[in-house]
Amino acid sequence: MHPLVAMVILLQTAVVLLLFILFLFTQRKLSEYEAMHPSLEDVEQKETIRKFNERDHFRLEMLDKSCEIHFLDFENKQLDRLKFKTFDAILANISLGGVMFVCPYDLPINKDILIEIRFSIKGEYFALKAEILRKEVLNGTENNFIRYGSQFVDLYSAEKERLHNVLNQLLLERREPTA
């Protein structure tokens, strides 16, 4: 073999080897970069999961437990005549984030309505501030009842912990098998 051909082959081998080493180094750096800089898709997916976990508290059906709704404040000033009025309702379900209640009154929820929800569970009395977020008309009854979803606001950590303990106790009782 001619020495010049051998040198070209050796040089080509060295270049290929150098390119391979460069490729491996680049792959490692790219992996490190991707670990430190997640893609927009990864960020959006993690944000969606975070929001779901944040807002999704376990809910307990309350089997038609009575409660009182006390109006505290309205953004809609036409409703001011209802301020500090109280009416009876049915507590449909409850979570650490809020309650769903049912009543026959049709309230406009396009404006902020601040209420206080008063109820007792397991001998514990609660009077918690909430904001009404949504409503759903329940047709098919003699009177059309309306179900309202509300979210607790300004809930002190001690109240939240007390509610959490009561809800856990209720959940455990419901899970216990009957003998």
C-alpha positions as CSV (number, residue, x, y, z in Angstrom):
1,M,0.0,0.0,0.0
2,H,1.2,3.4,-0.9
3,P,2.2,5.5,2.2
4,L,0.1,8.4,1.0
5,V,-3.1,6.1,0.8
6,A,-2.3,4.8,4.3
7,M,-2.0,8.3,5.6
8,V,-5.4,9.3,4.0
9,I,-7.1,6.3,5.5
10,L,-5.5,7.0,8.9
11,L,-6.6,10.7,8.6
12,Q,-10.2,9.7,7.6
13,T,-10.3,7.3,10.6
14,A,-9.1,10.0,12.9
15,V,-11.7,12.4,11.6
16,V,-14.5,9.8,11.9
17,L,-13.4,9.0,15.5
18,L,-13.2,12.7,16.3
19,L,-16.7,13.3,14.9
20,F,-18.0,10.3,16.9
21,I,-16.5,11.7,20.1
22,L,-17.9,15.2,19.3
23,F,-21.3,13.5,18.7
24,L,-21.2,11.8,22.1
25,F,-20.2,15.0,23.9
26,T,-23.0,17.0,22.2
27,Q,-25.6,14.3,23.1
28,R,-24.5,14.5,26.7
29,K,-24.6,18.3,26.7
30,L,-28.0,18.3,25.0
31,S,-29.3,15.9,27.7
32,E,-28.0,18.2,30.4
33,Y,-29.6,21.2,28.7
34,E,-33.0,19.5,28.3
35,A,-32.9,18.5,31.9
36,M,-32.3,22.1,33.0
37,H,-34.6,23.7,30.3
38,P,-37.8,21.6,29.8
39,S,-39.7,22.0,26.6
40,L,-42.8,24.2,26.4
41,E,-44.9,21.1,26.1
42,D,-43.4,19.7,29.3
43,V,-44.0,23.0,31.2
44,E,-47.6,23.2,30.0
45,Q,-48.3,19.6,31.0
46,K,-46.7,20.1,34.5
47,E,-48.7,23.3,34.9
48,T,-52.0,21.5,34.0
49,I,-51.2,18.7,36.5
50,R,-50.3,21.3,39.2
51,K,-53.6,23.2,38.6
52,F,-55.6,20.0,38.7
53,N,-54.0,18.9,41.9
54,E,-54.3,22.3,43.5
55,R,-58.0,22.7,42.9
56,D,-59.1,19.1,43.2
57,H,-59.9,18.2,46.8
58,F,-61.7,15.1,47.6
59,R,-65.4,15.7,47.8
60,L,-67.8,14.0,50.2
61,E,-71.5,13.7,49.4
62,M,-73.5,15.0,52.3
63,L,-76.7,13.1,51.7
64,D,-79.0,16.1,52.0
65,K,-77.5,17.8,55.1
66,S,-79.1,21.1,55.9
67,C,-77.2,24.4,56.0
68,E,-77.8,28.1,56.2
69,I,-76.6,30.6,53.6
70,H,-76.0,34.1,54.8
71,F,-75.4,36.9,52.3
72,L,-72.4,39.0,53.2
73,D,-71.7,41.2,50.1
74,F,-72.6,41.7,46.5
75,E,-70.8,43.3,43.6
76,N,-74.2,43.8,42.0
77,K,-75.7,46.7,44.0
78,Q,-79.2,45.7,42.9
79,L,-78.9,42.8,45.3
80,D,-78.0,44.9,48.3
81,R,-81.5,44.4,49.7
82,L,-80.5,40.8,50.4
83,K,-77.4,41.8,52.3
84,F,-77.3,40.1,55.7
85,K,-80.3,37.9,54.9
86,T,-80.2,34.2,55.6
87,F,-82.0,31.3,53.9
88,D,-82.0,27.5,54.4
89,A,-80.4,25.2,51.8
90,I,-79.2,21.7,51.4
91,L,-75.5,20.8,51.5
92,A,-75.0,18.5,48.5
93,N,-71.2,17.9,48.9
94,I,-68.2,19.4,50.6
95,S,-64.4,19.5,50.1
96,L,-61.6,21.5,51.6
97,G,-62.0,23.9,48.7
98,G,-65.7,24.6,49.0
99,V,-69.3,23.3,49.0
100,M,-72.1,22.6,46.7
101,F,-75.5,23.5,48.0
102,V,-79.1,23.3,46.6
103,C,-81.8,25.8,47.0
104,P,-84.9,27.1,45.2
105,Y,-83.5,30.7,44.7
106,D,-82.2,31.8,41.3
107,L,-79.2,34.0,42.0
108,P,-77.2,35.8,39.3
109,I,-73.7,34.6,39.5
110,N,-72.1,36.8,36.8
111,K,-71.1,39.1,39.6
112,D,-69.3,38.3,42.8
113,I,-71.6,37.1,45.6
114,L,-69.9,36.6,49.0
115,I,-71.7,34.3,51.4
116,E,-71.2,32.6,54.7
117,I,-72.1,28.9,54.8
118,R,-73.2,27.7,58.2
119,F,-73.4,24.0,58.9
120,S,-72.5,21.3,61.5
121,I,-70.8,18.0,60.8
122,K,-69.9,15.4,63.5
123,G,-70.9,17.9,66.2
124,E,-68.5,20.6,64.8
125,Y,-70.1,23.9,63.8
126,F,-68.7,25.8,60.8
127,A,-69.4,29.3,59.5
128,L,-67.2,29.7,56.5
129,K,-66.9,32.5,53.9
130,A,-67.3,31.5,50.3
131,E,-67.9,32.9,46.9
132,I,-70.5,31.5,44.5
133,L,-68.8,30.4,41.3
134,R,-71.3,28.5,39.3
135,K,-74.9,27.3,39.2
136,E,-76.9,24.5,37.6
137,V,-80.7,24.3,37.3
138,L,-82.1,20.9,38.4
139,N,-85.2,20.3,36.3
140,G,-87.6,17.5,36.7
141,T,-88.7,18.4,40.3
142,E,-92.0,20.1,41.2
143,N,-90.1,23.3,41.9
144,N,-86.9,23.8,39.9
145,F,-84.1,23.7,42.4
146,I,-80.7,25.2,41.7
147,R,-77.3,23.7,42.6
148,Y,-74.6,26.3,43.4
149,G,-70.9,25.6,43.5
150,S,-68.9,27.8,45.9
151,Q,-65.3,28.2,46.8
152,F,-64.1,29.0,50.3
153,V,-62.3,32.4,50.7
154,D,-60.2,33.7,53.6
155,L,-60.2,30.3,55.3
156,Y,-57.8,30.4,58.3
157,S,-55.4,27.5,58.6
158,A,-56.9,26.5,61.9
159,E,-60.4,26.3,60.4
160,K,-59.1,24.5,57.3
161,E,-57.3,21.9,59.6
162,R,-60.5,21.5,61.7
163,L,-62.6,20.9,58.5
164,H,-59.9,18.6,57.2
165,N,-60.0,16.5,60.3
166,V,-63.8,16.3,60.3
167,L,-64.0,15.3,56.6
168,N,-61.3,12.7,57.1
169,Q,-63.2,11.2,60.1
170,L,-66.4,11.1,58.0
171,L,-64.5,9.5,55.1
172,L,-63.1,6.8,57.3
173,E,-66.5,6.1,58.8
174,R,-67.9,5.7,55.3
175,R,-65.1,3.3,54.2
176,E,-65.4,1.0,57.2
177,P,-67.1,-2.2,56.3
178,T,-70.3,-3.0,58.1
179,A,-70.4,-6.2,60.1
